[in-house]
Amino acid sequence: MRSDRARPAKAWRAALVAGGAGLLLAGCMTSRLDESKNTATGIAAGESIVILARSYHKGKAVEEDLVSCINEEVQSGAQRVRVTPQQDFIDALFPWFEPRIAPQSAEALPELLARPGVAKRIEAHGVRYIVWIDGRTEKTGGGGSLSCAIGPGGGGCLGFTWWEDDASYDAAVWDLQRRSDAGSVSADVHGTSMIPALIIPLPLIARTQSAACKDMAGQISRFIRDPGGGS
């Protein structure tokens, strides 16, 4: 098990708000990364991974933009890993990875791969690992008030409002070659956003989902490329 807690952001990035109404700054964020490895990993030339969203109960699912962001990030940088587009994979393996009948655990892999044509289709796409993403970003608190008005002498805003967001995601990594659960990684990013206003609003926005995407992508790439065995 490995844990890494990032320091809260100390430098706030300033940029003009659209229309020049004020300044847009970054809010404060902290992140926690964890990893649990069950087996040795690694990826050869020609092999790829597929990143899929794990559905929630009651019809809720991982945000599509988060999964798309992780797909893009995993394929960039020095530790990039080749990714097979999730829809191409789902279509090629129809109907075995449709939400209602997709395998719920790595223990179901041997039975799935034994079905006629399944192993050959996976091999044709060069997919070595399936990465299941689970989690969500949600508002966890907030308060304050902010009011704006326009009068004959001009306009402005007065007050202070704030809110907290928590972006918590897990990724289970299944090794199709070994037909086993290789382990998991997770990222939890907590952010506080605020808007103080004395005539001009000054938004301080914590982009927790974007930070969680980058953290998860980096963790996934390192997890797969690092040949180390289970902890």
C-alpha positions as CSV (number, residue, x, y, z in Angstrom):
1,M,0.0,0.0,0.0
2,R,1.4,3.4,-1.0
3,S,0.0,6.8,0.0
4,D,1.0,10.3,-1.1
5,R,-0.6,13.5,0.2
6,A,0.0,16.5,-1.9
7,R,0.6,19.9,-0.3
8,P,-2.3,22.5,-0.6
9,A,-1.8,24.8,-3.5
10,K,0.2,27.8,-2.4
11,A,0.3,29.8,-5.6
12,W,-3.0,31.2,-7.1
13,R,-3.1,31.6,-10.9
14,A,-4.6,34.8,-12.1
15,A,-6.4,35.4,-15.4
16,L,-9.0,37.7,-16.7
17,V,-12.6,36.7,-16.4
18,A,-14.6,36.7,-19.6
19,G,-15.7,40.2,-20.3
20,G,-13.1,41.7,-18.0
21,A,-15.4,41.7,-15.0
22,G,-12.8,40.6,-12.5
23,L,-10.1,38.1,-11.8
24,L,-10.3,34.3,-11.8
25,L,-8.0,32.6,-9.3
26,A,-7.5,29.0,-8.2
27,G,-9.1,27.8,-5.0
28,C,-7.4,25.7,-2.4
29,M,-7.0,21.9,-2.9
30,T,-5.5,18.9,-1.2
31,S,-5.2,15.4,-2.7
32,R,-4.7,11.9,-1.4
33,L,-3.4,9.1,-3.7
34,D,-3.4,5.4,-2.8
35,E,-2.3,2.2,-4.5
36,S,-2.7,-1.5,-3.8
37,K,-0.9,-4.0,-6.0
38,N,-1.8,-7.7,-6.1
39,T,0.5,-9.0,-8.9
40,A,3.4,-7.8,-11.0
41,T,2.4,-5.7,-14.0
42,G,4.0,-4.4,-17.2
43,I,3.0,-3.8,-20.8
44,A,4.7,-4.8,-24.0
45,A,4.8,-3.0,-27.4
46,G,1.5,-3.5,-29.2
47,E,-0.4,-4.0,-26.0
48,S,-3.0,-1.5,-24.7
49,I,-5.5,-0.9,-21.9
50,V,-9.1,0.0,-22.1
51,I,-10.6,2.4,-19.5
52,L,-14.3,1.8,-18.7
53,A,-16.8,3.6,-16.4
54,R,-18.3,1.5,-13.7
55,S,-22.0,2.1,-13.4
56,Y,-23.6,3.1,-10.2
57,H,-26.8,1.7,-8.7
58,K,-30.1,3.6,-9.6
59,G,-28.8,4.5,-13.0
60,K,-26.0,6.8,-12.0
61,A,-22.6,6.4,-13.7
62,V,-19.1,7.9,-13.6
63,E,-19.1,11.3,-15.4
64,E,-18.2,10.8,-19.1
65,D,-16.0,13.9,-19.2
66,L,-13.9,12.5,-16.4
67,V,-13.4,9.2,-18.2
68,S,-12.5,11.0,-21.4
69,C,-10.1,13.2,-19.6
70,I,-8.3,10.2,-18.0
71,N,-8.1,8.6,-21.5
72,E,-6.4,11.6,-22.9
73,E,-4.0,12.1,-19.9
74,V,-2.9,8.4,-19.9
75,Q,-1.8,8.7,-23.5
76,S,0.4,11.7,-22.9
77,G,3.7,12.3,-21.2
78,A,6.8,10.2,-20.6
79,Q,4.8,7.4,-19.0
80,R,2.1,7.3,-21.6
81,V,0.2,4.0,-22.2
82,R,-1.6,3.1,-25.4
83,V,-5.4,3.1,-24.9
84,T,-8.1,1.4,-26.9
85,P,-11.2,3.6,-27.2
86,Q,-13.8,2.3,-24.8
87,Q,-16.7,2.4,-27.3
88,D,-14.6,0.4,-29.9
89,F,-13.9,-2.2,-27.2
90,I,-17.5,-2.4,-26.0
91,D,-18.8,-2.7,-29.6
92,A,-16.2,-5.4,-30.5
93,L,-17.2,-7.4,-27.4
94,F,-21.0,-6.9,-27.7
95,P,-22.9,-7.8,-25.6
96,W,-20.4,-8.9,-22.9
97,F,-19.5,-5.4,-21.6
98,E,-22.9,-3.8,-21.7
99,P,-23.8,-2.3,-18.3
100,R,-26.3,-4.9,-17.2
101,I,-24.1,-8.0,-18.0
102,A,-20.6,-6.7,-17.7
103,P,-18.4,-8.8,-15.3
104,Q,-18.6,-7.5,-11.8
105,S,-15.2,-8.9,-10.6
106,A,-11.9,-10.2,-12.0
107,E,-13.0,-13.7,-10.8
108,A,-15.5,-13.7,-13.6
109,L,-12.8,-13.3,-16.3
110,P,-12.0,-17.0,-16.9
111,E,-15.6,-17.8,-17.6
112,L,-16.0,-14.7,-19.8
113,L,-12.8,-15.5,-21.8
114,A,-13.9,-19.1,-22.3
115,R,-17.0,-17.9,-24.3
116,P,-16.7,-18.5,-28.0
117,G,-14.8,-15.7,-29.8
118,V,-14.3,-13.4,-26.7
119,A,-10.6,-14.1,-26.2
120,K,-9.9,-13.7,-30.0
121,R,-11.7,-10.3,-30.1
122,I,-9.7,-9.0,-27.1
123,E,-6.5,-10.3,-28.6
124,A,-7.3,-8.6,-31.9
125,H,-7.5,-5.2,-30.1
126,G,-4.2,-5.9,-28.2
127,V,-6.0,-5.2,-24.9
128,R,-3.9,-6.4,-21.9
129,Y,-5.7,-4.6,-19.0
130,I,-9.2,-3.4,-18.3
131,V,-9.3,-0.4,-16.0
132,W,-12.7,0.2,-14.3
133,I,-13.2,3.7,-13.0
134,D,-15.7,4.3,-10.2
135,G,-16.5,7.4,-8.2
136,R,-18.0,10.9,-8.4
137,T,-17.5,14.6,-7.7
138,E,-20.0,16.1,-5.3
139,K,-20.5,19.3,-3.3
140,T,-20.0,18.6,0.4
141,G,-20.7,22.0,2.0
142,G,-21.0,25.7,1.5
143,G,-22.4,28.9,2.8
144,G,-22.4,32.7,2.8
145,S,-24.4,35.1,0.5
146,L,-23.6,37.3,-2.4
147,S,-25.8,40.0,-4.0
148,C,-25.4,42.2,-7.0
149,A,-27.3,45.3,-8.1
150,I,-27.3,47.8,-10.9
151,G,-28.4,51.4,-10.3
152,P,-28.2,54.9,-11.9
153,G,-24.7,55.4,-10.6
154,G,-23.4,52.0,-11.7
155,G,-23.5,48.5,-10.4
156,G,-21.6,46.1,-8.2
157,C,-21.7,43.1,-5.9
158,L,-21.3,42.7,-2.1
159,G,-20.8,39.6,0.1
160,F,-19.0,36.4,0.4
161,T,-20.0,32.8,-0.6
162,W,-18.0,29.5,-0.5
163,W,-18.5,25.8,-1.2
164,E,-16.5,22.6,-0.9
165,D,-16.2,19.8,-3.5
166,D,-14.9,16.3,-3.1
167,A,-13.7,14.4,-6.2
168,S,-13.2,10.7,-5.1
169,Y,-12.4,8.1,-7.7
170,D,-11.1,4.5,-7.7
171,A,-9.7,2.4,-10.6
172,A,-9.6,-1.4,-10.5
173,V,-7.1,-2.9,-12.9
174,W,-7.8,-6.3,-14.3
175,D,-5.0,-8.3,-16.1
176,L,-6.6,-10.2,-19.0
177,Q,-3.4,-12.2,-19.6
178,R,-3.2,-13.5,-16.1
179,R,-7.0,-13.4,-15.8
180,S,-6.7,-11.8,-12.4
181,D,-7.2,-8.6,-10.3
182,A,-3.8,-6.8,-10.6
183,G,-4.8,-4.2,-8.0
184,S,-6.2,-0.7,-7.7
185,V,-5.4,3.0,-7.5
186,S,-7.4,5.9,-6.1
187,A,-7.4,9.6,-5.9
188,D,-9.4,11.9,-3.5
189,V,-9.2,15.6,-4.2
190,H,-10.9,18.1,-1.8
191,G,-11.2,21.7,-2.8
192,T,-12.7,24.9,-1.4
193,S,-14.0,27.5,-3.8
194,M,-15.0,31.0,-2.7
195,I,-16.3,34.3,-4.2
196,P,-15.6,37.4,-2.2
197,A,-17.1,40.6,-3.6
198,L,-16.6,44.3,-2.8
199,I,-18.1,45.8,-6.0
200,I,-16.2,43.3,-8.2
201,P,-16.6,39.5,-7.6
202,L,-13.3,37.7,-7.3
203,P,-13.9,34.0,-8.0
204,L,-11.4,31.6,-6.4
205,I,-12.3,28.2,-8.0
206,A,-11.0,24.8,-7.0
207,R,-11.2,22.6,-10.0
208,T,-11.3,19.3,-8.1
209,Q,-12.4,17.0,-11.0
210,S,-9.6,18.2,-13.3
211,A,-7.1,17.6,-10.5
212,A,-8.5,14.1,-9.9
213,C,-8.3,13.3,-13.6
214,K,-4.6,14.2,-13.7
215,D,-3.8,12.3,-10.5
216,M,-5.7,9.2,-11.6
217,A,-4.1,9.2,-15.0
218,G,-0.6,9.4,-13.6
219,Q,-1.3,6.7,-11.0
220,I,-2.7,4.3,-13.7
221,S,0.3,4.8,-16.0
222,R,2.8,4.2,-13.2
223,F,0.9,1.3,-11.9
224,I,0.8,-0.5,-15.2
225,R,4.4,0.3,-16.2
226,D,6.0,-0.5,-12.9
227,P,6.8,-4.2,-12.9
228,G,6.9,-4.4,-9.1
229,G,4.9,-7.3,-7.6
230,G,2.1,-7.2,-5.0
231,S,2.5,-5.4,-1.7
